[in-house]
């Protein structure tokens, strides 16, 4: 993000990554996605590094959403089964509604059928690793873009 943009917001992170902490999602997020986003100088909030030990999990999820410019959902069948990931994206969606901003972005990592609330959004298809370079560039562009209205 440019210096001017950083001065105009109160966000500690550019993006909070909401994902399922089991394979294959866990490895892909931690070993491929996060390093590539950080190589683009984005500040990432992710559970295993930024959640405070001893703090209630829901408190840390709420803090992550509030302190991040965007929340990024990494959609997969296991993501859709988790109540914790649903809570994270509901928080981001609600905060966006309160502020009249688009704060929730989704990428499709594995083929799945999200609920209507998520299907109503445009998401980035990252199922095919062959398209990773082009798609990661588009994602980085979105994450560097100031929050826009709905």
N, CA, C and O of each residue as an XYZ file, in Angstrom:
600
protein
N       0.838     -1.178      0.000
C       0.000      0.000      0.000
C       0.879      1.237      0.000
O       1.979      1.229      0.553
N       0.399      2.274     -0.609
C       1.173      3.500     -0.624
C       1.126      4.155      0.748
O       0.243      3.871      1.557
N       2.079      5.025      0.996
C       2.151      5.714      2.285
C       0.900      6.531      2.532
O       0.393      6.557      3.653
N       0.385      7.206      1.494
C      -0.828      8.010      1.658
C      -2.001      7.167      2.110
O      -2.770      7.589      2.974
N      -2.150      5.981      1.539
C      -3.266      5.113      1.925
C      -3.114      4.640      3.355
O      -4.100      4.578      4.091
N      -1.900      4.306      3.766
C      -1.687      3.859      5.130
C      -2.022      4.954      6.133
O      -2.488      4.660      7.234
N      -1.794      6.194      5.774
C      -2.083      7.299      6.681
C      -3.574      7.565      6.801
O      -4.015      8.160      7.784
N      -4.355      7.137      5.825
C      -5.776      7.463      5.847
C      -6.637      6.378      6.477
O      -7.860      6.511      6.499
N      -6.038      5.309      6.988
C      -6.852      4.293      7.643
C      -6.213      3.877      8.957
O      -5.049      4.172      9.229
N      -6.994      3.195      9.750
C      -6.527      2.763     11.061
C      -6.270      1.261     11.101
O      -6.314      0.659     12.174
N      -6.009      0.663      9.981
C      -5.836     -0.779      9.919
C      -4.409     -1.180     10.245
O      -3.449     -0.582      9.758
N      -4.291     -2.191     11.068
C      -2.978     -2.741     11.400
C      -2.500     -3.701     10.310
O      -1.299     -3.850     10.085
N      -3.458     -4.352      9.632
C      -3.149     -5.343      8.602
C      -3.886     -5.007      7.310
O      -4.946     -4.382      7.324
N      -3.308     -5.432      6.209
C      -3.999     -5.295      4.926
C      -5.082     -6.355      4.785
O      -6.154     -6.090      4.240
N      -4.793     -7.570      5.284
C      -5.754     -8.656      5.099
C      -5.645     -9.675      6.232
O      -4.556    -10.034      6.679
N      -6.806    -10.119      6.673
C      -6.914    -11.251      7.589
C      -7.316    -12.446      6.745
O      -8.286    -12.375      5.990
N      -6.585    -13.537      6.864
C      -6.885    -14.723      6.073
C      -7.719    -15.691      6.905
O      -7.279    -16.205      7.933
N      -8.930    -15.917      6.425
C      -9.870    -16.848      7.044
C      -9.826    -18.136      6.243
O     -10.214    -18.159      5.075
N      -9.351    -19.213      6.871
C      -9.175    -20.484      6.179
C      -9.381    -21.617      7.166
O      -9.426    -21.403      8.377
N      -9.504    -22.813      6.641
C      -9.664    -23.998      7.484
C      -8.285    -24.535      7.848
O      -7.454    -24.768      6.970
N      -8.046    -24.729      9.121
C      -6.740    -25.160      9.609
C      -6.567    -26.671      9.524
O      -6.224    -27.319     10.513
N      -6.800    -27.218      8.365
C      -6.539    -28.646      8.129
C      -6.093    -28.791      6.681
O      -6.337    -27.919      5.848
N      -5.437    -29.906      6.401
C      -4.940    -30.137      5.040
C      -6.096    -30.450      4.104
O      -7.076    -31.071      4.516
N      -5.993    -30.024      2.843
C      -4.846    -29.386      2.220
C      -4.839    -27.867      2.339
O      -3.874    -27.225      1.924
N      -5.892    -27.282      2.895
C      -5.991    -25.821      2.996
C      -4.841    -25.225      3.804
O      -4.234    -24.237      3.390
N      -4.548    -25.816      4.938
C      -3.548    -25.287      5.856
C      -2.195    -25.098      5.174
O      -1.620    -24.012      5.245
N      -1.689    -26.113      4.530
C      -0.384    -26.034      3.881
C      -0.389    -25.018      2.743
O       0.543    -24.223      2.620
N      -1.425    -25.038      1.914
C      -1.491    -24.117      0.778
C      -1.499    -22.665      1.254
O      -0.792    -21.823      0.701
N      -2.291    -22.379      2.267
C      -2.363    -21.009      2.781
C      -1.023    -20.583      3.377
O      -0.505    -19.516      3.046
N      -0.468    -21.411      4.249
C       0.748    -21.041      4.971
C       2.012    -21.080      4.128
O       2.911    -20.264      4.326
N       2.092    -22.021      3.189
C       3.332    -22.208      2.426
C       3.323    -21.538      1.049
O       4.387    -21.270      0.489
N       2.151    -21.267      0.503
C       2.079    -20.698     -0.849
C       1.451    -19.303     -0.841
O       2.059    -18.342     -1.312
N       0.229    -19.198     -0.302
C      -0.494    -17.929     -0.357
C       0.171    -16.837      0.482
O       0.480    -15.763     -0.035
N       0.390    -17.099      1.750
C       0.946    -16.065      2.638
C       2.311    -15.559      2.159
O       2.503    -14.345      2.086
N       3.271    -16.439      1.829
C       4.560    -15.921      1.353
C       4.432    -15.048      0.099
O       5.150    -14.058     -0.047
N       3.522    -15.417     -0.799
C       3.372    -14.617     -2.030
C       2.762    -13.254     -1.730
O       3.175    -12.253     -2.315
N       1.785    -13.201     -0.827
C       1.189    -11.915     -0.456
C       2.197    -11.046      0.289
O       2.256     -9.835      0.076
N       2.986    -11.661      1.158
C       3.995    -10.895      1.892
C       5.111    -10.409      0.970
O       5.711     -9.365      1.228
N       5.397    -11.143     -0.092
C       6.396    -10.703     -1.072
C       5.932     -9.429     -1.784
O       6.745     -8.682     -2.328
N       4.618     -9.189     -1.774
C       4.052     -7.980     -2.363
C       3.913     -6.874     -1.317
O       3.233     -5.873     -1.546
N       4.563     -7.064     -0.167
C       4.561     -6.087      0.936
C       3.197     -5.871      1.578
O       2.923     -4.801      2.122
N       2.346     -6.885      1.514
C       1.069     -6.813      2.221
C       1.274     -7.303      3.653
O       2.013     -8.257      3.894
N       0.614     -6.640      4.592
C       0.662     -7.049      6.000
C      -0.462     -8.039      6.242
O      -1.640     -7.719      6.078
N      -0.081     -9.245      6.636
C      -1.025    -10.348      6.775
C      -1.331    -10.612      8.248
O      -0.426    -10.641      9.082
N      -2.591    -10.801      8.555
C      -3.010    -11.289      9.866
C      -3.459    -12.732      9.659
O      -4.364    -13.007      8.871
N      -2.818    -13.644     10.374
C      -3.158    -15.057     10.267
C      -3.074    -15.680     11.648
O      -2.200    -15.339     12.445
N      -3.975    -16.581     11.920
C      -4.152    -17.142     13.251
C      -2.872    -17.632     13.915
O      -2.594    -17.247     15.051
N      -2.093    -18.460     13.249
C      -0.960    -19.114     13.912
C       0.152    -18.144     14.298
O       1.011    -18.490     15.109
N       0.154    -16.936     13.734
C       1.164    -15.938     14.103
C       0.611    -14.797     14.935
O       1.303    -14.266     15.804
N      -0.636    -14.416     14.673
C      -1.145    -13.168     15.235
C      -2.195    -13.299     16.323
O      -2.506    -12.313     16.990
N      -2.745    -14.479     16.521
C      -3.707    -14.644     17.597
C      -2.936    -14.783     18.907
O      -1.960    -15.529     18.986
N      -3.378    -14.064     19.924
C      -2.691    -14.027     21.218
C      -2.966    -15.298     22.015
O      -4.116    -15.686     22.219
N      -1.902    -15.925     22.455
C      -2.044    -17.129     23.264
C      -2.799    -16.808     24.554
O      -2.540    -15.788     25.193
N      -3.716    -17.667     24.925
C      -4.491    -17.490     26.147
C      -5.740    -16.648     25.980
O      -6.588    -16.620     26.871
N      -5.870    -15.963     24.856
C      -7.035    -15.124     24.602
C      -8.171    -15.985     24.052
O      -7.908    -16.956     23.342
N      -9.425    -15.655     24.360
C     -10.535    -16.404     23.767
C     -10.480    -16.329     22.241
O     -10.237    -15.262     21.677
N     -10.703    -17.441     21.590
C     -10.615    -17.516     20.140
C     -11.549    -16.521     19.452
O     -11.144    -15.864     18.493
N     -12.776    -16.399     19.918
C     -13.710    -15.477     19.267
C     -13.254    -14.027     19.419
O     -13.515    -13.203     18.543
N     -12.582    -13.712     20.510
C     -12.031    -12.368     20.699
C     -10.942    -12.103     19.666
O     -10.872    -11.013     19.099
N     -10.099    -13.091     19.425
C      -9.021    -12.937     18.449
C      -9.563    -12.855     17.030
O      -9.039    -12.090     16.219
N     -10.587    -13.617     16.713
C     -11.202    -13.539     15.390
C     -11.789    -12.147     15.160
O     -11.619    -11.553     14.095
N     -12.476    -11.644     16.168
C     -13.084    -10.312     16.066
C     -12.009     -9.253     15.880
O     -12.142     -8.376     15.027
N     -10.949     -9.327     16.666
C      -9.849     -8.362     16.556
C      -9.222     -8.420     15.163
O      -8.927     -7.382     14.570
N      -9.020     -9.623     14.644
C      -8.413     -9.783     13.323
C      -9.258     -9.112     12.242
O      -8.725     -8.426     11.369
N     -10.559     -9.308     12.301
C     -11.454     -8.698     11.311
C     -11.444     -7.173     11.453
O     -11.352     -6.457     10.456
N     -11.537     -6.685     12.671
C     -11.588     -5.235     12.890
C     -10.291     -4.528     12.525
O     -10.320     -3.389     12.058
N      -9.156     -5.184     12.731
C      -7.858     -4.544     12.487
C      -7.343     -4.751     11.068
O      -6.248     -4.299     10.736
N      -8.123     -5.431     10.228
C      -7.686     -5.729      8.864
C      -8.536     -4.982      7.843
O      -9.758     -4.890      7.960
N      -7.855     -4.463      6.859
C      -8.493     -3.760      5.750
C      -9.530     -4.671      5.088
O     -10.668     -4.262      4.856
N      -9.126     -5.907      4.789
C      -9.996     -6.911      4.184
C      -9.907     -8.223      4.951
O      -8.928     -8.480      5.652
N     -10.938     -9.046      4.811
C     -10.901    -10.445      5.242
C     -10.981    -11.272      3.973
O     -11.847    -11.051      3.126
N     -10.066    -12.232      3.849
C      -9.999    -13.091      2.683
C     -10.456    -14.490      3.057
O      -9.821    -15.159      3.872
N     -11.568    -14.936      2.456
C     -12.066    -16.298      2.663
C     -11.384    -17.218      1.665
O     -11.353    -16.924      0.470
N     -10.839    -18.329      2.144
C     -10.254    -19.339      1.278
C     -11.248    -20.497      1.229
O     -11.245    -21.372      2.094
N     -12.091    -20.487      0.208
C     -13.210    -21.418      0.129
C     -12.788    -22.825     -0.282
O     -12.016    -23.019     -1.221
N     -13.316    -23.788      0.449
C     -13.108    -25.214      0.189
C     -14.252    -25.952      0.882
O     -14.966    -25.355      1.687
N     -14.436    -27.223      0.587
C     -15.485    -27.966      1.290
C     -15.297    -27.940      2.807
O     -16.277    -27.805      3.540
N     -14.069    -28.065      3.288
C     -13.846    -28.063      4.741
C     -14.086    -26.676      5.336
O     -14.533    -26.565      6.477
N     -13.796    -25.626      4.580
C     -14.073    -24.262      5.052
C     -15.567    -24.093      5.319
O     -15.974    -23.518      6.329
N     -16.365    -24.603      4.401
C     -17.813    -24.430      4.510
C     -18.421    -25.226      5.665
O     -19.522    -24.911      6.116
N     -17.726    -26.241      6.142
C     -18.223    -27.059      7.248
C     -17.859    -26.491      8.620
O     -18.386    -26.948      9.635
N     -16.977    -25.513      8.663
C     -16.477    -24.995      9.928
C     -17.327    -23.838     10.453
O     -17.564    -22.860      9.745
N     -17.774    -23.957     11.684
C     -18.507    -22.858     12.320
C     -17.601    -21.678     12.609
O     -18.061    -20.536     12.608
N     -16.323    -21.926     12.857
C     -15.389    -20.845     13.154
C     -15.133    -19.972     11.927
O     -15.113    -18.746     12.033
N     -14.937    -20.597     10.758
C     -14.717    -19.789      9.563
C     -15.988    -19.041      9.173
O     -15.924    -17.919      8.671
N     -17.128    -19.656      9.401
C     -18.390    -18.961      9.133
C     -18.511    -17.727     10.026
O     -18.940    -16.667      9.573
N     -18.136    -17.869     11.277
C     -18.167    -16.733     12.209
C     -17.262    -15.602     11.704
O     -17.652    -14.434     11.733
N     -16.068    -15.945     11.246
C     -15.136    -14.919     10.754
C     -15.713    -14.172      9.558
O     -15.631    -12.945      9.500
N     -16.299    -14.895      8.602
C     -16.810    -14.171      7.437
C     -18.099    -13.423      7.742
O     -18.379    -12.405      7.109
N     -18.887    -13.902      8.695
C     -20.072    -13.142      9.106
C     -19.650    -11.836      9.776
O     -20.255    -10.791      9.537
N     -18.620    -11.893     10.611
C     -18.111    -10.667     11.241
C     -17.669     -9.656     10.190
O     -18.022     -8.479     10.268
N     -16.892    -10.116      9.205
C     -16.397     -9.219      8.157
C     -17.543     -8.651      7.333
O     -17.553     -7.467      6.997
N     -18.497     -9.498      7.014
C     -19.642     -9.037      6.234
C     -20.464     -8.019      7.025
O     -20.888     -7.001      6.478
N     -20.686     -8.289      8.298
C     -21.463     -7.375      9.136
C     -20.755     -6.026      9.285
O     -21.387     -4.975      9.181
N     -19.452     -6.061      9.528
C     -18.699     -4.816      9.647
C     -18.765     -4.024      8.345
O     -18.896     -2.800      8.359
N     -18.675     -4.728      7.228
C     -18.809     -4.056      5.937
C     -20.175     -3.409      5.762
O     -20.275     -2.299      5.239
N     -21.227     -4.097      6.198
C     -22.578     -3.526      6.118
C     -22.712     -2.299      7.014
O     -23.296     -1.292      6.611
N     -22.172     -2.385      8.228
C     -22.228     -1.240      9.143
C     -21.551     -0.012      8.564
O     -22.038      1.108      8.716
N     -20.434     -0.227      7.904
C     -19.642      0.887      7.387
C     -19.916      1.205      5.917
O     -19.359      2.157      5.369
N     -20.783      0.398      5.276
C     -21.072      0.615      3.864
C     -19.860      0.358      2.984
O     -19.647      1.057      1.993
N     -19.063     -0.646      3.346
C     -17.826     -0.956      2.631
C     -17.789     -2.428      2.251
O     -18.417     -3.272      2.891
N     -17.047     -2.712      1.205
C     -16.819     -4.096      0.792
C     -15.546     -4.567      1.485
O     -14.444     -4.219      1.061
N     -15.692     -5.358      2.552
C     -14.546     -5.767      3.371
C     -14.221     -7.247      3.234
O     -13.206     -7.705      3.757
N     -15.071     -8.006      2.534
C     -14.926     -9.455      2.456
C     -14.633     -9.857      1.013
O     -15.387     -9.519      0.100
N     -13.528    -10.583      0.817
C     -13.125    -11.069     -0.504
C     -12.992    -12.587     -0.395
O     -12.579    -13.115      0.637
N     -13.347    -13.273     -1.470
C     -13.266    -14.737     -1.454
C     -12.426    -15.252     -2.612
O     -12.434    -14.706     -3.715
N     -11.698    -16.330     -2.315
C     -11.041    -17.091     -3.368
C     -11.538    -18.532     -3.250
O     -11.714    -19.053     -2.149
N     -11.758    -19.153     -4.384
C     -12.180    -20.556     -4.421
C     -10.924    -21.396     -4.568
O     -10.291    -21.392     -5.623
N     -10.560    -22.119     -3.512
C      -9.369    -22.960     -3.544
C      -9.680    -24.385     -3.998
O      -8.911    -24.990     -4.744
N     -10.805    -24.907     -3.544
C     -11.250    -26.235     -3.953
C     -12.708    -26.121     -4.378
O     -13.463    -25.338     -3.802
N     -13.108    -26.895     -5.382
C     -14.506    -26.827     -5.818
C     -15.455    -27.106     -4.652
O     -15.295    -28.087     -3.925
N     -16.426    -26.244     -4.490
C     -17.431    -26.395     -3.437
C     -18.613    -25.499     -3.781
O     -18.528    -24.664     -4.681
N     -19.707    -25.675     -3.065
C     -20.893    -24.854     -3.298
C     -21.218    -24.083     -2.021
O     -21.892    -24.593     -1.126
N     -20.725    -22.840     -1.956
C     -21.022    -22.014     -0.776
C     -22.510    -21.689     -0.682
O     -23.266    -21.886     -1.634
N     -22.910    -21.191      0.478
C     -24.305    -20.786      0.642
C     -24.595    -19.569     -0.241
O     -23.682    -18.950     -0.788
N     -25.857    -19.246     -0.365
C     -26.290    -18.173     -1.257
C     -25.622    -16.846     -0.923
O     -25.266    -16.088     -1.824
N     -25.454    -16.565      0.338
C     -24.831    -15.305      0.771
C     -23.430    -15.147      0.182
O     -23.036    -14.045     -0.200
N     -22.686    -16.236      0.108
C     -21.333    -16.195     -0.459
C     -21.393    -16.297     -1.987
O     -20.621    -15.636     -2.681
N     -22.296    -17.113     -2.507
C     -22.415    -17.265     -3.964
C     -22.809    -15.957     -4.636
O     -22.525    -15.762     -5.817
N     -23.452    -15.065     -3.908
C     -23.881    -13.787     -4.475
C     -22.702    -12.838     -4.720
O     -22.874    -11.784     -5.332
N     -21.531    -13.199     -4.254
C     -20.328    -12.376     -4.438
C     -19.504    -12.895     -5.612
O     -19.568    -14.074     -5.957
N     -18.740    -12.009     -6.210
C     -17.746    -12.443     -7.184
C     -16.536    -12.930     -6.410
O     -16.103    -12.280     -5.459
N     -15.991    -14.059     -6.805
C     -14.792    -14.557     -6.148
C     -13.746    -14.882     -7.194
O     -14.037    -14.976     -8.386
N     -12.542    -15.047     -6.729
C     -11.425    -15.378     -7.597
C     -11.221    -16.883     -7.588
O     -11.082    -17.486     -6.524
N     -11.203    -17.489     -8.761
C     -11.035    -18.938     -8.873
C      -9.548    -19.273     -8.821
O      -8.792    -18.930     -9.731
N      -9.137    -19.944     -7.748
C      -7.745    -20.351     -7.595
C      -7.649    -21.867     -7.424
O      -6.759    -22.371     -6.740
N      -8.576    -22.584     -8.053
C      -8.586    -24.042     -7.996
C      -7.431    -24.601     -8.819
O      -6.758    -25.538     -8.390
N      -7.202    -24.038     -9.988
C      -6.178    -24.522    -10.902
C      -4.848    -23.829    -10.612
O      -4.728    -22.616    -10.788
N      -3.860    -24.584    -10.173
C      -2.552    -24.007     -9.861
C      -1.852    -23.428    -11.082
O      -0.966    -22.587    -10.938
N      -2.231    -23.860    -12.279
C      -1.615    -23.324    -13.494
C      -1.922    -21.843    -13.676
O      -1.155    -21.124    -14.317
N      -3.031    -21.388    -13.122
C      -3.435    -19.988    -13.248
C      -3.018    -19.156    -12.036
O      -3.423    -18.000    -11.909
N      -2.220    -19.731    -11.157
C      -1.890    -19.064     -9.895
C      -1.249    -17.698    -10.112
O      -1.650    -16.724     -9.474
N      -0.259    -17.608    -11.004
C       0.457    -16.341    -11.182
C      -0.489    -15.207    -11.578
O      -0.451    -14.134    -10.975
N      -1.321    -15.430    -12.568
C      -2.256    -14.389    -13.006
C      -3.262    -14.058    -11.907
O      -3.565    -12.889    -11.668
N      -3.772    -15.079    -11.248
C      -4.784    -14.848    -10.224
C      -4.209    -14.184     -8.984
O      -4.879    -13.352     -8.372
N      -2.990    -14.528     -8.597
C      -2.407    -13.898     -7.411
C      -2.160    -12.418     -7.678
O      -2.283    -11.596     -6.770
N      -1.812    -12.074     -8.915
C      -1.621    -10.661     -9.256
C      -2.933     -9.892     -9.110
O      -2.951     -8.772     -8.600
N      -4.014    -10.493     -9.555
C      -5.327     -9.840     -9.422
C      -5.705     -9.694     -7.950
O      -6.224     -8.656     -7.540
N      -5.446    -10.732     -7.158
C      -5.745    -10.674     -5.732
C      -4.932     -9.578     -5.048
O      -5.469     -8.808     -4.251
N      -3.658     -9.510     -5.353
C      -2.799     -8.478     -4.768
C      -3.313     -7.092     -5.130
O      -3.354     -6.203     -4.279
N      -3.704     -6.903     -6.378
C      -4.265     -5.619     -6.808
C      -5.484     -5.260     -5.966
O      -5.602     -4.127     -5.499
N      -6.389     -6.215     -5.768
C      -7.586     -5.957     -4.961
C      -7.230     -5.612     -3.524
O      -7.805     -4.690     -2.946
N      -6.288     -6.346     -2.945
C      -5.925     -6.120     -1.552
C      -5.182     -4.812     -1.347
O      -5.163     -4.275     -0.239
N      -4.572     -4.297     -2.397
C      -3.888     -2.999     -2.313
C      -4.828     -1.831     -2.573
O      -4.461     -0.673     -2.368
N      -6.033     -2.135     -3.023
C      -7.016     -1.103     -3.370
C      -7.738     -0.639     -2.116
O      -8.189     -1.465     -1.323
N      -7.852      0.660     -1.927
C      -8.610      1.148     -0.751
C     -10.017      0.582     -0.721
O     -10.605      0.301     -1.765
N     -10.551      0.418      0.468
C     -11.907     -0.112      0.627
C     -12.885      0.775     -0.128
O     -12.866      2.003     -0.045
N     -13.739      0.082     -0.867
C     -14.779      0.782     -1.612
C     -16.135      0.447     -1.030
O     -16.289     -0.518     -0.281
N     -17.087      1.238     -1.378
C     -18.461      0.947     -0.952
C     -18.937     -0.348     -1.555
O     -18.285     -0.932     -2.421
N     -20.087     -0.789     -1.081
C     -20.684     -2.052     -1.527
C     -20.732     -2.075     -3.010
O     -21.200     -3.050     -3.598
